Amino acid sequence: MKRRWQAGLALLGSLAILGASVSVLGNRAADKRRSELAAERALAETRHGQIEYVSWGKGPPVLVVHGAGGGFDQGRLLAEAVGGDGHLFIAVSRFGYLGSAMPSDPSTAAQAEAMLDLLDRLGIGQTSILAMSGGVPPALKFAELFPDRTERLVLLSSAPFSPFSPEVEERPIPTWAYSTLLGNDAVYWALTKIAPGQLRSAFDARSKLMDGLPADEVVFVDQLVDGFLPASDRLAGVANEGAAVDSDATYKLEAISAPSLVVHTKDDSLNPFAIAVEMAQRIPRARLVNFDQGGHLLLGHHGELRVEIDQFLEAGSQ
């Protein structure tokens, strides 16, 4: 009995040491990433508080609006993957993500106004917009409210917006679990080390979609998953994704005059293909590009999308 008691204490002690080590290493990794992002970003004041962004490249401007769980770093990763060349990209962090404010009015209309204020401060008139998933609703609202400032829209794997429901059947993990994943930097960091495959699946990079994937797209997925640190600095933004489906939010898609490229896969397990179909039907100058498979991240299609999106954006600058 004494030996069992001693063995139990030893096991508890080992678990405590392991937990403490994970906490130290995970938080250290998050702090390192936090410092890197702070050194890269720029800040601007808007009517809705501070917004952070990063810009690069030369040419006609393209505003990059990230999806749920992102930030300007995710937007930059997206633009580098499918955005093409010859453009001035401006990737923002939406409300509650990383260093951007969470104002009292966090609606998609307010997000659009904050992005307009940023463009004004940068001296940019018309811009195209490249938006992914949760970034699509504020991009739609921007195009609706400010048609004279919107050159073209590229809308990828669009997230639900009213009147669509935020509930999606057969998500890789339950909706509530996404917030849980982002709630603790040390836990998230540990998962990237011990369960990277499960994390990829949570972002709809399922194993069958990863098989035979080009090397650059494998790197894209890994950078996306690893780049969610610091996860806790994105939690407020994730909690605000419901603003897109708020009962007070309306989207006058028929009023959007900008040429729009709507891209979606039929096997997206995060956002239903039906959203893209309705957008393409209701936005007057929209064109739907769809793929049978590729998941939410459009895997296996980045190369052709780079060409497609680049040509589409260039058409607006001629």
C-alpha positions in Angstrom: 0.0 0.0 0.0 2.8 2.4 0.9 4.5 1.7 -2.4 1.3 2.4 -4.4 0.9 5.6 -2.4 4.4 6.6 -3.3 4.0 5.7 -6.9 0.8 7.8 -7.0 2.6 10.8 -5.6 5.4 10.3 -8.1 2.9 10.2 -11.0 1.2 13.3 -9.8 4.5 15.0 -9.4 5.5 14.1 -12.9 2.2 15.4 -14.3 2.6 18.6 -12.4 6.1 19.1 -13.8 4.9 18.3 -17.3 2.0 20.7 -17.0 4.3 23.4 -15.7 6.7 22.8 -18.5 3.9 23.0 -21.1 2.7 26.2 -19.6 6.1 27.8 -19.6 7.1 26.8 -23.1 3.6 27.5 -24.6 3.4 31.0 -23.0 7.0 31.7 -24.0 6.2 30.8 -27.6 3.1 33.0 -27.5 5.1 35.9 -26.1 7.7 35.5 -28.8 5.1 35.6 -31.6 3.4 38.5 -29.9 6.6 40.5 -30.0 7.2 39.6 -33.7 3.7 40.8 -34.7 4.1 44.0 -32.7 7.3 44.8 -34.6 5.7 44.1 -38.0 2.4 46.0 -37.7 1.4 49.6 -38.1 -1.4 51.3 -36.3 -4.1 53.8 -37.3 -6.9 55.5 -35.4 -10.4 55.3 -36.8 -13.9 56.4 -35.6 -14.2 53.0 -34.0 -10.8 52.9 -32.3 -7.4 51.6 -33.1 -6.9 49.3 -36.1 -3.7 47.5 -36.9 -2.5 46.6 -40.4 0.5 45.6 -42.5 1.1 46.6 -46.1 3.5 45.4 -48.8 4.0 45.4 -52.5 3.4 48.0 -55.2 0.6 48.6 -57.6 -3.2 49.0 -57.4 -4.4 48.6 -53.8 -6.0 45.5 -52.4 -7.5 45.5 -48.9 -7.2 42.0 -47.4 -9.8 41.0 -44.8 -9.0 37.8 -42.8 -11.4 35.1 -41.6 -12.4 33.9 -38.1 -9.5 33.3 -35.7 -7.1 35.4 -37.8 -5.5 38.8 -37.8 -3.3 40.8 -40.2 -0.9 37.9 -40.2 -3.5 35.5 -41.5 -4.5 38.0 -44.1 -1.0 38.4 -45.3 -0.6 34.6 -45.5 -3.8 34.4 -47.6 -2.7 37.2 -50.0 0.7 35.6 -50.5 -0.9 32.3 -51.3 -3.6 33.3 -53.8 -3.4 37.1 -54.3 -1.0 37.2 -57.2 1.6 39.9 -57.9 1.8 43.6 -58.8 -0.5 44.9 -56.1 -0.2 47.0 -52.9 -1.7 44.7 -50.3 -3.1 46.1 -47.0 -4.0 43.4 -44.5 -6.0 44.5 -41.5 -6.8 42.9 -38.1 -10.6 43.1 -37.6 -12.2 44.1 -34.4 -10.9 42.2 -31.4 -8.1 40.5 -33.2 -4.5 41.0 -32.0 -4.0 44.8 -31.6 -7.2 46.1 -33.1 -9.9 47.6 -30.8 -13.2 46.0 -29.8 -15.5 49.0 -29.9 -19.0 49.3 -28.4 -20.4 48.9 -31.9 -18.6 45.9 -33.4 -21.1 45.3 -36.3 -20.0 44.5 -39.8 -21.1 48.0 -40.8 -18.8 49.5 -38.2 -16.0 47.2 -39.4 -16.5 48.6 -42.9 -16.4 52.2 -41.6 -13.1 51.5 -39.7 -11.6 50.1 -42.9 -12.7 53.2 -44.8 -11.1 55.4 -42.2 -7.8 53.4 -42.6 -7.9 53.9 -46.3 -8.5 57.6 -45.9 -5.4 57.8 -43.6 -3.3 56.0 -46.1 -4.5 58.3 -48.9 -6.1 55.4 -50.9 -9.2 56.1 -52.9 -10.6 53.1 -54.7 -9.5 49.7 -53.6 -10.2 46.1 -54.4 -10.9 43.7 -51.5 -9.7 40.2 -51.0 -11.8 38.6 -48.2 -11.8 35.1 -46.7 -14.6 33.4 -44.7 -15.5 35.6 -41.7 -14.0 38.6 -43.6 -16.6 38.3 -46.3 -19.6 39.9 -44.4 -17.7 43.2 -43.6 -16.3 43.2 -47.2 -19.9 42.9 -48.5 -21.0 45.7 -46.2 -18.1 47.9 -47.3 -19.0 47.4 -51.0 -22.7 48.2 -50.2 -22.0 51.3 -48.1 -19.1 52.7 -50.2 -19.6 51.7 -53.8 -17.4 54.6 -55.1 -14.5 53.2 -53.1 -14.8 49.6 -54.1 -13.1 48.5 -57.3 -13.5 44.7 -57.2 -14.4 42.0 -54.7 -12.8 38.6 -54.3 -14.8 36.5 -51.8 -13.4 33.2 -50.7 -15.2 30.5 -48.7 -17.7 32.9 -47.4 -19.0 32.7 -43.8 -22.7 32.9 -43.0 -24.3 36.3 -42.7 -28.0 37.1 -42.1 -30.3 35.5 -42.9 -28.0 32.5 -43.0 -27.7 30.5 -39.8 -24.3 30.3 -38.1 -24.9 26.6 -37.2 -23.4 24.2 -39.7 -23.9 20.5 -39.6 -20.9 18.1 -39.5 -18.3 20.7 -38.6 -14.9 19.0 -37.9 -15.3 20.0 -34.3 -18.3 21.6 -32.5 -18.6 25.3 -32.9 -18.0 26.0 -29.2 -14.7 24.1 -29.4 -13.1 26.7 -31.6 -13.4 29.3 -28.9 -12.0 26.8 -26.4 -9.0 26.2 -28.7 -8.2 29.9 -28.6 -8.6 30.3 -24.9 -5.3 29.2 -23.7 -2.0 29.8 -25.4 -0.1 27.0 -23.7 -2.8 24.4 -24.5 -2.9 25.5 -28.1 0.9 25.4 -28.4 0.9 21.9 -27.0 -1.7 20.7 -29.5 0.5 22.0 -32.4 3.2 19.7 -31.1 1.2 16.6 -30.1 -1.8 16.7 -32.3 -1.0 18.7 -35.5 -3.2 16.5 -37.6 -6.3 17.1 -35.5 -5.6 20.8 -35.6 -5.4 20.8 -39.4 -8.7 18.9 -39.5 -10.3 21.6 -37.3 -9.4 24.1 -40.0 -10.8 21.8 -42.6 -7.4 20.6 -43.9 -8.5 17.0 -43.6 -6.0 14.2 -44.2 -7.5 13.2 -47.5 -7.2 16.8 -48.7 -3.6 16.9 -47.6 -2.6 13.8 -49.6 -0.6 14.7 -52.6 -0.9 18.5 -51.9 1.8 20.7 -53.5 4.6 21.5 -51.1 3.8 25.2 -51.0 0.2 24.5 -49.9 1.4 22.1 -47.2 3.6 25.0 -45.9 0.5 27.3 -46.1 -1.5 24.9 -43.9 1.2 24.5 -41.3 1.9 28.3 -41.2 -1.8 28.9 -40.7 -2.1 26.4 -37.9 1.1 27.4 -36.1 0.3 31.1 -36.7 -2.7 31.1 -34.5 -0.4 31.9 -31.6 -1.0 34.1 -29.6 -4.4 32.4 -29.6 -5.7 34.3 -26.6 -5.2 37.6 -28.5 -7.8 36.5 -31.0 -10.5 35.3 -28.7 -12.4 38.6 -28.5 -12.5 38.7 -32.3 -13.8 35.1 -32.5 -16.6 36.0 -30.0 -17.6 38.8 -32.3 -18.1 36.7 -35.4 -21.8 36.5 -34.6 -22.1 40.2 -35.6 -22.4 38.9 -39.2 -25.6 37.1 -38.4 -27.1 39.6 -35.9 -30.8 40.1 -36.5 -30.1 43.9 -37.0 -27.6 43.2 -39.8 -28.9 43.3 -43.3 -27.0 42.9 -46.6 -28.3 44.5 -49.7 -26.4 42.3 -52.2 -28.3 43.6 -55.1 -26.9 47.1 -54.3 -23.3 46.0 -54.8 -22.0 47.3 -58.1 -18.4 46.1 -58.0 -17.5 43.1 -60.1 -17.2 40.2 -57.7 -15.4 36.9 -57.9 -17.1 34.3 -55.6 -15.0 31.2 -54.8 -16.1 28.2 -52.8 -15.7 24.4 -52.7 -18.7 22.1 -52.5 -17.1 20.1 -49.7 -16.3 23.1 -47.4 -17.2 21.7 -44.0 -17.1 25.0 -42.2 -19.2 27.3 -44.5 -22.0 25.9 -46.7 -21.6 26.1 -50.5 -25.2 27.5 -50.6 -23.9 30.9 -49.3 -21.7 31.3 -52.4 -24.5 30.3 -54.7 -26.9 32.9 -53.3 -24.2 35.6 -53.4 -23.4 34.8 -57.0 -27.1 35.0 -57.9 -27.9 38.2 -56.0 -24.7 40.3 -56.6 -25.4 41.8 -60.1 -21.8 41.5 -61.5 -20.7 38.4 -59.7 -19.1 35.3 -61.1 -19.0 32.0 -59.2 -15.9 29.8 -59.3 -16.5 26.5 -57.6 -14.6 23.3 -57.0 -15.9 19.8 -56.1 -13.3 19.5 -53.3 -10.6 21.4 -51.6 -12.3 22.2 -48.3 -12.5 25.5 -46.6 -8.9 26.4 -47.5 -9.4 25.7 -51.2 -6.6 23.2 -51.0 -5.2 21.9 -54.3 -6.3 25.0 -56.1 -4.0 27.8 -54.9 -1.9 27.8 -58.1 -4.9 28.3 -60.4 -6.5 30.7 -58.1 -3.4 32.9 -58.1 -3.7 33.2 -61.8 -7.5 33.7 -61.7 -7.5 36.3 -59.0 -4.5 38.1 -60.4 -6.2 38.4 -63.8 -9.5 39.5 -62.2 -7.8 42.2 -60.1 -5.7 43.4 -63.0 -8.8 43.9 -65.1 -10.0 46.6 -62.7 -6.7 48.6 -63.0 -6.7 48.8 -66.8 
